[in-house]
Amino acid sequence: MVMSPFFVALLLLLIYLFNCIRIVNEYERLVVFRWGRLLANPKGPGLVLLLFPIDRAVKISLRIVTLDVPPQDIITKDNVSVKVNAVVYFRVMEPNKAVTEVEDYLFATSQIAQTTLRSVVGQMLLDELLAEREKINNQLQEIIDKATDPWGIKVSNVEVKHVDLPQEMQRAMAKQAEAERERRAKIIAAEGEYQAAEKLTAAAEIISRQPIGLQMRYLQTLVQMSTEKTSTIVFPLPIELLKGFVDSKK
């Protein structure tokens, strides 16, 4: 069976159209090169018609990319060796620059994130690294975003995930934390004793102005002792009760 020229031409046209048609999702763009020259605007989303074979298209995703920065061996400003890893959130804002300005924007962003992490952490003390995490994140985000801006990439957030300390440093920090807790406990106990002494002094001053108050306190103590099941009860004799005898003798 011999196919007609019309059928052959139609088949070739369908094959050509199949190679020319591209379906671009909402979160994607096509960067098109025609005869090797970059077209002004990216194509998409939707159905895109290319001129095969003179057009070459590179598909770029506009979604936020989560980039995991592997652990980096870093020596802090106070000569402590730590391992720090982080995560970088970024997205492509200008697809044309992401294709023409850098060969592989994912690999390049990963490398700049690693070098920036080592540089920033290496300039900080260990206490700053552990206590000022938000400050470090903001500084990393600002530096990486500035470096990747010529590539059409926007870094939205950088988070330090984990700081791995040597075992010796962990034990030293645990001892330091325990000593700090003991110091606070002693300070609180001393403050309690000081406040109790102040209250006792104030009570003594009141009783010295009103001697009858001491006798009332004495009677209250006798009542409390009478409620306890004890075999022996000692009755303290207030000096005020002997004052009359002393005065009469004098």
Backbone hydrogen bonds, N-H to C=O, Kabsch-Sander energy under -0.5 kcal/mol:
donor,donor_aa,acceptor,acceptor_aa,energy
3,M,1,M,-0.5
8,V,4,S,-2.0
9,A,5,P,-2.6
10,L,6,F,-2.5
11,L,7,F,-2.3
12,L,8,V,-2.5
13,L,9,A,-2.2
14,L,10,L,-2.3
15,I,11,L,-2.2
16,Y,12,L,-2.2
17,L,13,L,-2.7
18,F,14,L,-2.2
19,N,15,I,-1.6
20,C,16,Y,-1.1
21,I,17,L,-1.8
22,R,48,V,-2.8
24,V,22,R,-0.6
24,V,46,G,-3.3
28,E,25,N,-1.5
29,R,60,I,-2.1
30,L,43,K,-2.9
31,V,29,R,-0.6
31,V,58,V,-2.9
32,V,30,L,-0.7
33,F,56,R,-3.0
34,R,37,R,-3.0
35,W,33,F,-0.6
35,W,54,I,-2.3
37,R,34,R,-1.8
39,L,32,V,-2.6
43,K,30,L,-3.0
46,G,24,V,-3.1
48,V,22,R,-3.3
48,V,46,G,-0.5
50,L,20,C,-3.0
50,L,48,V,-0.6
52,F,50,L,-1.0
54,I,51,L,-0.7
55,D,51,L,-2.0
56,R,33,F,-2.6
58,V,31,V,-2.2
60,I,29,R,-2.8
62,L,27,Y,-3.2
65,V,90,F,-4.0
67,L,65,V,-0.7
67,L,88,V,-3.3
68,D,66,T,-0.6
69,V,67,L,-0.6
69,V,86,A,-2.8
72,Q,84,V,-2.6
74,I,72,Q,-0.7
74,I,82,V,-3.0
76,T,74,I,-0.6
76,T,80,V,-2.5
77,K,124,M,-2.9
79,N,76,T,-1.7
82,V,74,I,-3.1
82,V,80,V,-0.5
83,K,164,D,-2.0
84,V,72,Q,-1.9
85,N,162,H,-1.7
86,A,69,V,-1.1
87,V,159,E,-2.3
88,V,67,L,-3.0
89,Y,157,N,-2.9
90,F,65,V,-2.0
90,F,88,V,-0.5
91,R,154,K,-1.9
93,M,91,R,-0.6
93,M,152,G,-2.9
94,E,152,G,-1.9
98,A,94,E,-1.9
99,V,95,P,-1.2
99,V,96,N,-0.5
100,T,96,N,-2.6
101,E,97,K,-2.5
102,V,97,K,-0.5
108,A,104,D,-2.6
109,T,105,Y,-2.2
110,S,106,L,-2.0
111,Q,107,F,-2.2
112,I,108,A,-2.3
113,A,109,T,-2.0
114,Q,110,S,-2.0
115,T,111,Q,-2.3
116,T,112,I,-2.0
117,L,113,A,-2.2
118,R,114,Q,-2.1
119,S,115,T,-2.2
120,V,116,T,-2.7
121,V,117,L,-2.2
122,G,118,R,-1.8
123,Q,119,S,-0.6
123,Q,120,V,-1.0
124,M,121,V,-1.6
129,L,125,L,-2.1
130,L,126,L,-2.0
131,A,127,D,-2.2
132,E,128,E,-2.5
136,I,132,E,-1.7
137,N,133,R,-2.4
138,N,134,E,-2.2
139,Q,135,K,-2.1
140,L,136,I,-2.7
141,Q,137,N,-2.5
142,E,138,N,-2.2
143,I,139,Q,-2.1
144,I,140,L,-2.6
145,D,141,Q,-2.2
146,K,142,E,-1.8
147,A,143,I,-1.9
148,T,144,I,-2.1
149,D,145,D,-1.0
151,W,148,T,-1.3
152,G,149,D,-2.0
153,I,148,T,-1.5
154,K,91,R,-2.6
155,V,153,I,-0.5
156,S,89,Y,-1.9
156,S,154,K,-0.7
157,N,89,Y,-1.5
159,E,87,V,-2.4
161,K,85,N,-1.6
161,K,159,E,-0.6
162,H,85,N,-1.0
164,D,83,K,-3.3
164,D,162,H,-0.5
165,L,163,V,-0.6
170,Q,166,P,-2.2
171,R,167,Q,-2.3
172,A,168,E,-2.1
173,M,169,M,-2.5
174,A,170,Q,-2.0
175,K,171,R,-2.2
176,Q,172,A,-2.2
177,A,173,M,-2.5
178,E,174,A,-2.3
179,A,175,K,-2.6
180,E,176,Q,-2.1
181,R,177,A,-2.1
182,E,178,E,-2.3
183,R,179,A,-2.3
184,R,180,E,-2.2
185,A,181,R,-2.3
186,K,182,E,-2.4
187,I,183,R,-2.2
188,I,184,R,-2.5
189,A,185,A,-2.4
190,A,186,K,-2.6
191,E,187,I,-2.5
192,G,188,I,-2.2
193,E,189,A,-2.3
194,Y,190,A,-2.5
195,Q,191,E,-2.4
196,A,192,G,-2.4
197,A,193,E,-2.6
198,E,194,Y,-2.1
199,K,195,Q,-2.2
200,L,196,A,-2.6
201,T,197,A,-2.5
202,A,198,E,-2.3
203,A,199,K,-2.4
204,A,200,L,-2.6
205,E,201,T,-2.2
206,I,202,A,-1.9
207,I,203,A,-2.5
208,S,204,A,-2.5
209,R,205,E,-1.3
210,Q,206,I,-1.5
213,G,210,Q,-1.9
214,L,211,P,-1.0
215,Q,211,P,-1.2
216,M,212,I,-2.1
217,R,213,G,-2.0
218,Y,214,L,-2.1
219,L,215,Q,-2.3
220,Q,216,M,-2.2
221,T,217,R,-2.0
222,L,218,Y,-1.9
223,V,219,L,-1.9
224,Q,220,Q,-2.0
225,M,221,T,-2.3
226,S,222,L,-1.7
227,T,223,V,-0.8
227,T,224,Q,-0.6
228,E,225,M,-0.9
230,T,228,E,-1.5
235,F,233,I,-0.6
241,L,238,P,-1.0
242,L,238,P,-0.6
242,L,239,I,-0.9
243,K,239,I,-0.6
243,K,240,E,-0.6
246,V,242,L,-2.2
247,D,243,K,-2.6
248,S,244,G,-2.5
249,K,245,F,-2.1
250,K,246,V,-2.0
